[in-house]
Amino acid sequence: MTMEARVGVVVEGGQRALNSATASAVHNGVVDAGSRKLLQQPPQTQSCHQQHHQSNKQKQEHSDAASHLIAGGIAGAFSKTCTAPLARLTILFQIQGMQSETAILTSPSIWREASRIVNEEGFRAFWKGNLVTVAHRIPYSAVNFYVFGEYNKLLHSNPILQRYKGNASLDVLVHFVSGGLAGITAASATYPLDLVRTRLSAQRNAMYYQGVGHAFRTICREEGFWGLYKGLGATLLGVGPSLAISFATYESLKTFWQSHRPSDSQVVVSLACGGLSGIASSTATFPLDLVRRRMQLEGAGGRARVYNTGLFGTFKHIFKTEGMRGLYRGILPEYYKVVPGVGIAFMTFETLKMFLSPVPNR
């Protein structure tokens, strides 16, 4: 009996083990089959998810591009309209010395010239040429801000530069290069409008150009198509470094400020950093801007040419006849203009960009 009981226990235990093994095998088979089924399904599901994610990403990129273009265009137009009176004063100061009739301010005074404009031309004359300024500034600023972001992304995606990701000096360099390239791109695309704006703003009582369309037609008829690109070389030499310094200074100051005072208003930060970046860029590149303005006005209104030696010859002529001070003629109204102007541009751009950018899908 004892032996039979033991055998029964052994048999019963073996049976349980066998049943357990069978159940385990069945369970594992089911799991394996399920796993195989799941492994077979994900490629389609994953592909669908990837397509959906890629589609959302493309929509987000298009939306970001549109918001950058719109925000940049509005920011530029708003900034230029706010500072148009000072911009006109800067141009009138810059062109002194070109012709005897324009060299009337023997002792330059912003207040005196502003009073003259009001008395002789009326208050609205401060915005003379502002329509073409806005027409120029909308595409210029839109392209400028947009391509700055694109150049930034392009440079940061460079495999060599990615090795130094997070390096503050490299970030400044990338902003500098991106800003310079953005300025050159935008200036080249919109230069004829800039030239027409300058000529309209430089007119005093004698109105040789009767508006934007008339100015375009007259310049093309009298000076040829390439007359619309007079001074482009000086512009590109000036705008490249100017925008490079401006964007690099702005981004560096903003990063430094926000790292120390993260709770400060974005509007205040953008306005202050933009103003300081404007001072830095204007101081460095103002002589080139002055040379550019004078070259743009060569032959304007059918008058005789003053400079016949190209960019560097013009620079040398001004320095020889008017000295270093002549190369910075009009810098004071330029400062008055550029501090609020650049500050307003960056502030408006940052604000509109946040307002127009959609909330990313999670």
C-alpha positions in Angstrom: 0.0 0.0 0.0 2.8 2.3 0.9 4.5 1.5 -2.4 1.3 2.1 -4.4 0.7 5.4 -2.6 4.2 6.5 -3.5 3.8 5.5 -7.1 0.4 7.3 -7.2 2.0 10.4 -5.9 4.8 10.2 -8.4 2.4 9.6 -11.2 0.1 12.3 -10.1 3.0 14.7 -9.7 4.3 13.8 -13.1 0.9 14.3 -14.6 0.7 17.8 -13.0 4.1 18.6 -14.3 3.2 17.4 -17.7 -0.1 19.4 -17.7 1.8 22.5 -16.5 4.4 22.1 -19.2 1.7 21.6 -21.8 -0.2 24.7 -20.6 3.0 26.7 -20.5 3.8 25.6 -24.0 0.3 26.5 -25.2 0.5 29.8 -23.4 4.0 30.5 -24.8 2.7 29.5 -28.3 -0.2 31.9 -28.0 2.2 34.7 -26.7 4.7 34.0 -29.5 1.9 34.0 -32.0 0.6 37.2 -30.6 4.1 38.7 -30.6 4.6 37.6 -34.2 1.3 39.1 -35.1 2.2 42.4 -33.3 5.6 42.4 -34.9 3.9 41.9 -38.3 1.5 44.7 -37.7 3.7 47.6 -36.5 5.4 48.3 -39.9 2.0 49.5 -41.3 1.0 51.2 -38.1 4.4 52.7 -37.6 4.5 53.9 -41.2 1.1 55.5 -40.8 2.3 57.2 -37.6 5.4 58.3 -39.3 3.5 59.8 -42.3 1.1 61.5 -39.9 4.0 62.9 -37.9 5.9 64.0 -41.0 2.8 65.7 -42.4 2.3 67.5 -39.1 5.9 68.5 -39.1 5.7 69.9 -42.7 2.5 71.8 -41.7 4.3 73.2 -38.7 7.3 74.3 -40.8 5.1 76.0 -43.4 3.1 77.7 -40.6 6.4 78.8 -38.9 7.7 80.2 -42.3 4.4 82.1 -42.9 4.4 83.5 -39.4 8.1 84.6 -39.7 7.4 86.3 -43.1 4.3 88.1 -41.9 5.8 89.1 -38.5 9.0 90.3 -40.2 7.2 92.3 -42.8 4.8 94.0 -40.4 7.7 94.7 -37.9 9.8 96.4 -40.6 6.9 98.5 -41.9 5.8 99.6 -38.4 9.3 100.4 -37.3 10.1 102.5 -40.4 6.9 104.4 -40.2 7.5 105.3 -36.6 11.0 106.6 -37.3 10.4 108.1 -40.8 11.1 111.7 -39.7 14.5 110.8 -38.3 15.3 108.7 -41.3 14.6 111.7 -43.6 16.8 113.9 -41.5 19.6 111.4 -41.6 19.5 111.3 -45.5 19.4 115.1 -45.7 22.5 115.3 -43.5 24.3 112.5 -45.4 24.0 114.2 -48.8 25.5 117.5 -47.7 28.6 118.3 -49.8 27.3 116.6 -52.9 26.0 119.8 -54.5 26.2 123.5 -53.7 22.4 123.7 -53.3 22.3 120.9 -50.9 25.3 122.0 -48.8 23.2 124.6 -47.0 23.8 123.4 -43.4 27.1 124.9 -42.6 26.6 124.1 -38.9 24.4 121.0 -38.8 21.5 121.2 -36.4 18.8 118.6 -36.2 16.3 121.1 -34.7 17.1 123.7 -37.3 16.7 121.3 -40.2 13.5 119.9 -38.7 12.1 123.4 -38.4 13.0 124.2 -42.0 11.1 121.1 -43.2 8.0 122.1 -41.3 8.1 125.7 -42.5 9.0 125.1 -46.1 7.4 121.7 -46.8 4.9 121.1 -44.1 4.7 118.5 -41.3 3.7 115.7 -43.7 7.1 116.2 -45.5 8.7 114.2 -42.7 7.1 111.1 -44.2 8.1 112.0 -47.8 9.0 108.7 -49.5 7.5 106.7 -46.6 5.1 104.9 -49.0 8.0 103.4 -50.9 9.8 102.9 -47.7 7.0 100.7 -46.4 6.8 99.0 -49.9 10.5 98.3 -49.6 10.6 97.4 -45.9 7.8 94.8 -45.9 9.5 92.4 -48.3 13.0 93.4 -47.1 12.2 92.7 -43.4 10.1 89.6 -44.2 12.9 88.0 -46.2 15.5 89.2 -43.7 14.0 87.7 -40.6 12.9 84.5 -42.4 16.2 83.7 -44.1 18.1 84.6 -40.9 16.2 81.7 -39.2 16.8 79.4 -42.2 20.6 80.2 -42.4 20.7 79.6 -38.6 19.2 76.2 -39.0 21.4 75.3 -41.9 24.6 76.2 -40.1 23.5 74.5 -36.9 22.7 71.3 -38.8 26.3 71.2 -40.2 27.9 68.0 -38.9 31.2 69.8 -38.1 29.5 72.5 -36.1 27.2 70.1 -34.3 30.3 68.7 -32.5 30.5 72.1 -30.7 26.8 72.4 -29.9 26.2 74.5 -26.9 29.4 76.5 -27.3 28.5 80.2 -26.7 31.2 81.6 -29.0 30.1 79.3 -31.8 26.5 80.5 -31.4 27.6 84.1 -31.7 29.6 83.2 -34.8 26.6 81.4 -36.3 24.3 84.4 -35.6 26.9 86.7 -37.1 27.2 84.8 -40.3 23.5 84.1 -40.6 22.7 87.8 -40.1 25.2 88.9 -42.8 23.9 86.4 -45.3 20.3 87.4 -44.5 21.1 91.1 -45.0 22.8 90.4 -48.3 19.9 88.3 -49.5 17.2 90.7 -48.5 19.1 93.8 -49.8 19.8 92.2 -53.2 16.1 91.2 -53.6 14.7 94.7 -52.8 17.4 97.1 -53.8 15.5 99.2 -56.6 12.9 100.1 -54.0 15.6 101.3 -51.6 17.1 103.5 -54.3 13.8 105.1 -55.3 13.0 105.7 -51.6 16.3 107.5 -51.1 15.7 109.8 -54.1 12.2 110.6 -53.1 13.3 111.4 -49.5 16.2 113.6 -50.7 13.9 115.9 -52.7 13.4 119.3 -51.2 11.1 121.9 -52.9 11.8 120.9 -56.5 9.9 117.7 -57.1 11.7 116.0 -60.0 10.1 112.6 -59.2 6.3 112.7 -59.0 5.9 109.4 -57.1 7.1 105.8 -57.0 6.0 104.8 -60.5 7.3 108.0 -62.1 10.6 107.6 -60.3 11.0 104.1 -61.6 10.2 105.1 -65.2 12.4 108.2 -65.1 15.4 106.4 -63.8 15.1 103.6 -66.3 14.7 106.1 -69.2 17.5 108.5 -68.2 20.0 106.1 -66.5 19.1 102.7 -67.9 17.9 99.7 -66.1 21.1 99.3 -64.1 20.5 102.8 -62.8 18.2 101.2 -60.3 21.2 99.3 -58.9 23.5 102.3 -58.4 25.3 101.9 -55.1 24.5 98.2 -54.7 28.1 97.3 -54.0 28.3 99.8 -51.2 24.9 98.5 -49.9 26.0 94.9 -49.8 29.3 95.8 -48.2 27.4 97.8 -45.6 24.3 95.7 -45.0 26.2 92.4 -44.6 28.3 93.5 -41.6 25.5 95.7 -40.3 23.0 92.9 -40.1 25.7 90.5 -38.9 26.5 92.8 -36.0 22.9 93.6 -35.3 21.6 90.0 -35.2 24.7 88.7 -33.3 24.5 91.5 -30.7 20.8 91.1 -30.3 20.8 87.3 -29.9 23.8 87.5 -27.5 22.3 90.2 -25.4 18.9 88.5 -25.3 20.4 85.2 -24.2 22.6 86.9 -21.5 19.6 88.9 -20.2 17.2 86.0 -20.1 19.8 83.8 -18.4 20.1 86.3 -15.5 16.5 87.7 -15.5 14.3 85.0 -16.9 11.1 86.6 -15.5 11.5 89.9 -17.4 9.0 90.8 -20.1 9.8 89.6 -23.6 8.7 93.0 -24.9 11.1 94.9 -22.7 14.0 92.5 -23.4 13.5 92.7 -27.2 13.1 96.5 -27.2 16.3 97.1 -25.1 18.5 94.5 -26.8 17.3 95.6 -30.3 18.2 99.3 -29.5 21.7 98.4 -28.3 22.3 96.2 -31.3 21.2 99.1 -33.6 23.8 101.4 -32.0 26.5 98.8 -32.4 25.8 98.1 -36.1 25.2 101.7 -37.0 28.5 102.9 -35.5 30.5 100.2 -37.3 28.9 100.6 -40.7 27.7 104.2 -41.0 30.5 105.4 -43.3 29.5 102.8 -45.9 25.9 103.7 -45.5 26.8 107.4 -46.2 28.8 106.4 -49.3 25.8 104.3 -50.5 23.4 107.2 -50.1 25.6 109.5 -52.1 26.1 107.0 -54.9 22.4 106.4 -55.1 21.9 110.1 -55.7 24.4 110.3 -58.5 22.7 111.9 -61.5 19.5 112.4 -59.7 17.2 115.0 -61.2 19.5 115.3 -64.2 22.3 116.9 -62.2 26.0 116.5 -63.0 27.9 113.6 -61.4 30.1 114.3 -58.4 31.8 110.9 -57.9 33.1 109.1 -61.0 35.6 106.7 -59.4 33.4 103.9 -57.9 32.9 102.8 -54.3 36.4 103.2 -52.9 37.1 106.3 -55.0 33.9 107.9 -53.5 35.0 106.9 -50.0 38.4 108.4 -50.6 37.0 111.6 -52.1 34.7 112.2 -49.1 37.5 111.5 -46.6 39.8 113.9 -48.5 37.4 116.8 -48.9 35.3 116.4 -45.7 37.5 114.4 -43.3 36.5 111.6 -41.0 33.8 113.8 -39.7 32.3 113.8 -43.2 32.0 110.0 -43.2 29.9 110.3 -40.0 27.7 113.2 -41.2 24.2 112.5 -39.9 25.2 109.9 -37.2 23.3 111.8 -34.5 19.9 111.5 -36.1 20.9 108.0 -37.2 21.3 107.1 -33.5 18.0 108.8 -32.7 16.4 106.8 -35.4 18.1 103.4 -35.0 17.7 103.0 -31.2 13.9 103.0 -31.3 13.7 101.7 -34.9 15.7 98.5 -34.4 14.2 98.0 -30.9 10.6 98.4 -32.3 11.4 96.0 -35.2 12.7 93.2 -33.0 10.0 93.8 -30.4 7.2 93.7 -33.0 8.7 90.6 -34.7 9.1 88.6 -31.5 5.5 89.6 -30.3 3.9 88.8 -33.6 5.9 85.6 -34.0 4.5 84.3 -30.7 1.0 85.5 -31.6 1.0 83.9 -35.1 2.8 80.7 -34.3 0.3 77.8 -33.7 0.5 75.7 -30.5 2.5 72.6 -31.6 0.6 69.3 -31.6 1.5 66.9 -28.9 
